[in-house]
């Protein structure tokens, strides 16, 4: 290209192309919504996002209803849908014995609770 057009002509051509391409991002900002509206890929992504949002909202609603029913029935954390809050496994460890450290505070030794212990 430089051999055919010379240094000045080739640099002018490259500079002109670069200047024209600077407009492309602004065109996408201006007409992007219209372009995405006709894209099959963007339509599929939007539908999938809406389905996921509906699924998450339904899960939140069920969780809220369960927590509300637990509070009103007086069962507390016993039937909680949140993992690790079940009263049966809430501690995940059982104190075996208590000793006193040099500062005078009580220190408890713990052992891991297994399903056979319960």
HELIX and SHEET records of a PDB file:
HELIX    1   1 UNK A    2  UNK A   21  1                                  20    
HELIX    2   2 UNK A   24  UNK A   37  1                                  14    
HELIX    3   3 UNK A   40  UNK A   73  1                                  34    
HELIX    4   4 UNK A  115  UNK A  117  5                                   3    
SHEET    1   A 2 UNK A  93  UNK A 100  0                                        
SHEET    2   A 2 UNK A 106  UNK A 112 -1                                        
END                                                                             
